[in-house]
Amino acid sequence: MKFRLLFLLPFLFTGTIFAQEWPARPVKFIVSQAPGTSPDITARYLADRLSKIWNQSVVVENRPGGQNVPGAQAAARSAPDGYTFFYATTAAIVSNPYTFKSLPYDPAKDFAPVAMIAKSPMVIAVNPEVPAKSLGELIAQDKSQPGRLAAANEGTKTFSGLMSQMLNQITGMHLLQVPYNGVSPAIQDTIAGRTQVVLVSSAALLPFLKRGELRALAVSSGKRVRGLEDVPTLAESYPGFEYVGWFALLAPAGTPAAIVQKANRDTDKVLTDPEVAQRLFDLGLVNEGAGTPESLGDFLRAERERWAKLVKEIGLQPE
């Protein structure tokens, strides 16, 4: 046993020194969304704060399109040296395996969990001209006028699209599903009245809710959302229902554990700063700190089980 400890000691010491010296050059965050989207905005905000702690620039590289696949693939194939991280979303890590028959990356094996950034519950909202003031009233309206209500989402195989299909499944509604190429046109068409219902993230909807251009009926999180305290959760009517979008920092598998731990601690320091917490809240996000790499790993495993259940219930077939 003593020999084994003496054998391992230099490697443990080397890892500690490596983490102390890291980062010695600029760090890159790969974002699989376009500039100006919620993941991009928060990634740049976090990068700016971390650059001050690390005394190194943190560069955001956008690789949008393809249902997050190009960005996730690029991050997975990056060198595991602590200089490239993936600013991951729910779609890239959890839902893509159920919507694609095959992926050029393995979400469960190609990444090491680093830090939870924030969660973004989905919101069911309606055009103000829709009479329904609650989810129950919307269900009643849909049943009295079958096929008259159209629901906008970001795309059939997106988190938003899957959730919209699930909403029909659990409520018994028959909302006409109208997929768009992105969140902005889905919101704008609902404001204009071309669609009556929209189901997208709280981060995307919050400005429009505040201006009264849309009215929120329910949120998809397990508990009510700060800033939307008057909006019931779906779980209040359908116990156990809880699906939220999220952003998390992941590293290529094989990244030294000491670097992962340091990145986690520094990210938590940023997220728990009151100014940062307020900024994320203003963006419609739920921030509970970075957690630990281990707690994030547990969360991701639970998410995969949760999404496997959703996909089975709506009968989704991968393509």
C-alpha positions in Angstrom: 0.0 0.0 0.0 2.8 2.4 0.9 4.5 1.7 -2.5 1.2 2.5 -4.3 0.8 5.8 -2.5 4.4 6.7 -3.2 3.8 5.8 -6.8 0.7 7.9 -7.1 2.0 10.9 -5.2 3.9 12.5 -8.1 0.9 12.2 -10.3 -1.4 13.8 -7.7 1.2 16.6 -7.2 1.5 17.2 -10.9 -2.3 17.5 -11.3 -2.4 20.0 -8.4 0.4 22.1 -10.0 -1.3 21.8 -13.4 -4.6 23.2 -11.9 -2.7 26.0 -10.2 -1.1 27.1 -13.4 -4.3 26.8 -15.4 -5.3 28.7 -17.4 -2.1 29.8 -18.9 -3.7 31.0 -22.2 -7.2 31.9 -23.5 -10.1 29.6 -22.8 -12.9 28.8 -25.3 -16.6 28.2 -24.7 -18.4 26.5 -27.6 -22.0 27.6 -27.9 -24.2 25.6 -30.2 -26.7 28.4 -30.6 -26.6 31.6 -32.6 -25.4 35.0 -31.4 -28.1 36.9 -29.5 -29.9 33.8 -28.2 -30.3 33.2 -24.5 -27.4 30.6 -24.3 -25.1 33.0 -26.1 -26.0 36.0 -24.0 -25.5 34.1 -20.7 -22.3 32.4 -22.0 -20.8 35.8 -22.9 -21.8 37.2 -19.5 -20.2 34.3 -17.7 -17.1 34.4 -19.9 -16.6 38.0 -19.1 -16.8 37.4 -15.3 -14.5 34.3 -15.4 -11.9 36.1 -17.5 -11.4 38.5 -14.6 -10.9 35.7 -12.2 -8.6 33.7 -14.5 -6.7 36.7 -15.9 -7.2 35.2 -19.3 -9.7 36.0 -22.0 -12.6 33.6 -22.3 -13.7 33.5 -25.9 -17.2 32.4 -27.0 -17.3 30.5 -30.3 -20.8 30.1 -31.9 -21.5 27.0 -33.9 -25.2 27.2 -34.5 -27.6 25.0 -36.5 -28.2 21.3 -37.0 -30.1 20.9 -33.7 -27.0 21.7 -31.7 -25.1 18.8 -33.3 -22.2 20.7 -35.0 -21.4 22.5 -31.8 -21.6 19.5 -29.6 -19.5 17.4 -32.0 -16.8 20.1 -32.1 -16.7 20.3 -28.3 -16.6 16.5 -27.9 -13.6 16.3 -30.3 -11.7 19.1 -28.6 -8.5 18.3 -26.7 -9.3 17.5 -23.0 -6.8 20.1 -21.8 -9.0 22.5 -20.0 -9.0 25.1 -22.7 -12.3 24.2 -24.4 -15.6 23.8 -22.7 -19.1 23.2 -24.1 -21.8 25.6 -23.0 -24.4 22.8 -23.2 -28.2 22.9 -23.6 -30.9 20.4 -22.9 -31.3 19.5 -26.6 -27.6 18.8 -27.2 -27.1 16.5 -24.2 -30.5 15.0 -23.4 -33.2 15.2 -26.1 -31.0 14.7 -29.2 -30.4 11.0 -28.5 -34.1 10.5 -28.7 -34.7 12.6 -31.9 -31.8 11.3 -34.0 -31.2 7.7 -34.9 -27.5 8.3 -34.6 -25.2 11.1 -33.4 -21.6 11.9 -34.2 -21.0 12.3 -30.5 -22.0 10.4 -27.3 -23.7 12.9 -24.9 -23.1 10.5 -21.9 -19.5 9.5 -22.6 -17.9 12.3 -24.5 -18.3 15.0 -21.8 -17.4 15.5 -18.2 -19.8 17.6 -16.0 -18.4 20.8 -14.7 -21.0 23.2 -13.5 -24.7 23.9 -13.7 -25.3 27.4 -15.0 -29.0 28.1 -14.9 -32.4 26.6 -15.6 -35.0 28.0 -18.0 -38.6 26.7 -17.4 -40.9 26.5 -20.4 -43.9 28.8 -20.3 -47.4 28.3 -21.9 -48.6 31.7 -23.0 -51.4 33.0 -25.1 -52.3 36.0 -27.2 -54.2 38.5 -25.0 -57.2 38.1 -27.3 -57.6 34.5 -26.2 -60.4 34.4 -23.6 -58.7 31.8 -21.4 -57.1 33.2 -18.2 -55.9 29.8 -16.9 -54.7 26.5 -18.3 -58.1 24.9 -17.3 -59.9 27.5 -19.3 -57.7 27.0 -22.3 -58.4 23.2 -22.1 -62.1 24.0 -22.0 -61.9 26.4 -24.9 -60.0 23.9 -27.0 -62.5 21.2 -26.3 -65.4 23.5 -27.2 -63.7 24.5 -30.4 -61.6 21.5 -31.6 -58.9 22.4 -34.0 -59.3 26.2 -33.7 -56.3 26.9 -31.5 -52.8 26.7 -32.9 -49.7 26.4 -30.8 -46.3 27.9 -32.0 -43.0 26.2 -31.0 -39.4 26.4 -32.1 -39.5 23.2 -34.2 -40.9 19.7 -34.1 -37.8 18.1 -32.7 -36.7 20.9 -30.4 -37.3 21.0 -26.6 -40.1 23.5 -27.3 -41.7 21.3 -29.9 -41.5 18.1 -27.8 -43.0 19.9 -24.8 -45.9 21.3 -26.9 -46.7 17.7 -28.1 -46.5 16.6 -24.5 -48.9 19.3 -23.4 -51.5 17.8 -25.8 -50.8 14.4 -24.4 -51.3 15.2 -20.7 -54.2 17.6 -21.1 -56.2 15.9 -23.8 -56.1 19.0 -25.9 -55.7 19.0 -29.7 -53.7 22.2 -30.2 -52.6 22.4 -33.8 -48.8 22.2 -33.7 -47.1 25.0 -35.7 -43.3 24.5 -35.8 -41.1 27.5 -36.6 -37.4 27.8 -37.4 -36.5 29.5 -34.1 -38.1 31.1 -31.1 -38.5 34.7 -32.3 -40.9 34.0 -35.2 -42.9 31.6 -32.9 -43.3 34.4 -30.4 -44.0 37.2 -33.0 -46.7 35.2 -34.8 -48.5 34.5 -31.5 -48.3 38.2 -30.6 -49.7 39.0 -34.1 -52.5 36.5 -33.6 -51.6 34.1 -36.4 -51.1 31.5 -33.7 -52.9 31.7 -30.4 -50.6 29.7 -28.0 -46.9 29.6 -27.7 -44.7 27.3 -25.6 -41.1 28.4 -25.3 -38.6 29.3 -22.5 -39.2 31.8 -19.8 -35.9 33.5 -20.8 -37.3 34.1 -24.3 -40.8 35.1 -23.2 -40.2 37.3 -20.1 -39.9 40.7 -21.9 -43.1 40.1 -23.8 -44.9 39.0 -20.7 -43.8 42.1 -18.9 -45.1 44.3 -21.7 -48.4 42.5 -21.7 -48.0 41.3 -25.3 -48.6 37.8 -24.1 -50.2 36.2 -21.1 -48.7 33.3 -19.2 -50.9 30.5 -18.1 -48.5 27.9 -16.7 -44.8 27.0 -16.3 -43.2 23.6 -16.7 -41.0 23.7 -13.6 -41.7 21.7 -10.5 -42.1 24.8 -8.4 -43.3 28.4 -9.2 -40.8 30.7 -10.8 -39.4 33.8 -9.2 -40.8 36.8 -11.1 -43.8 34.7 -12.3 -45.1 33.7 -8.8 -48.7 34.2 -9.9 -48.3 31.6 -12.7 -49.2 28.0 -11.7 -46.9 25.1 -12.5 -48.2 22.3 -14.7 -47.2 20.0 -11.7 -50.0 21.6 -9.7 -52.5 20.1 -12.0 -50.4 17.1 -13.2 -48.3 15.9 -10.3 -44.8 14.8 -11.2 -44.6 16.9 -14.4 -41.4 18.8 -14.5 -39.4 19.6 -17.6 -37.1 22.6 -17.8 -34.5 23.8 -20.2 -31.0 24.4 -18.8 -27.5 25.5 -19.6 -24.5 23.7 -18.1 -20.7 23.9 -18.5 -19.2 20.6 -19.7 -15.6 19.6 -20.6 -14.4 17.0 -23.1 -14.1 13.6 -21.4 -10.6 13.2 -20.0 -10.1 16.8 -18.9 -8.0 16.7 -15.7 -10.1 16.5 -12.6 -8.2 19.3 -10.9 -9.1 21.7 -13.7 -12.7 20.5 -13.6 -12.9 21.2 -9.9 -11.2 24.7 -10.2 -13.5 25.6 -13.1 -16.5 24.5 -11.0 -15.4 26.5 -7.9 -14.8 29.7 -9.9 -18.1 29.4 -11.8 -19.9 29.0 -8.5 -18.2 32.1 -7.3 -19.5 34.0 -10.3 -23.0 32.6 -10.1 -23.4 33.4 -6.4 -22.4 37.0 -6.8 -25.5 39.1 -6.1 -25.0 41.2 -9.2 -24.8 38.2 -11.5 -27.7 36.5 -9.8 -29.9 39.5 -10.4 -28.8 39.7 -14.0 -29.7 36.0 -14.6 -33.0 36.6 -12.9 -33.7 39.6 -15.2 -33.1 37.3 -18.1 -35.8 34.9 -16.8 -33.4 32.2 -15.6 -33.4 30.2 -12.4 -29.9 30.3 -10.8 -29.1 28.1 -7.8 -25.3 28.2 -8.1 -23.0 25.8 -9.9 -23.5 22.8 -7.6 -20.7 20.2 -8.0 -19.5 18.1 -10.9 -21.0 15.1 -9.1 -24.4 16.7 -8.6 -24.5 17.8 -12.2 -23.7 14.3 -13.3 -26.6 13.0 -11.2 -28.9 15.6 -12.7 -28.0 14.6 -16.2 -28.6 11.0 -15.5 -32.0 11.8 -14.1 -32.8 14.0 -17.1 -32.1 11.2 -19.5 -34.6 9.0 -17.7 -37.1 11.8 -17.6 -36.8 12.4 -21.3 -37.0 8.7 -22.2 -40.4 8.7 -20.5 -41.5 11.8 -22.4 -40.5 10.4 -25.7 -42.3 7.1 -25.0 -45.5 8.9 -24.0 -45.7 11.1 -27.1 -44.6 8.2 -29.4 -41.7 10.1 -30.9 -39.7 8.2 -33.5 -36.1 9.2 -34.1 -35.1 10.3 -37.6 
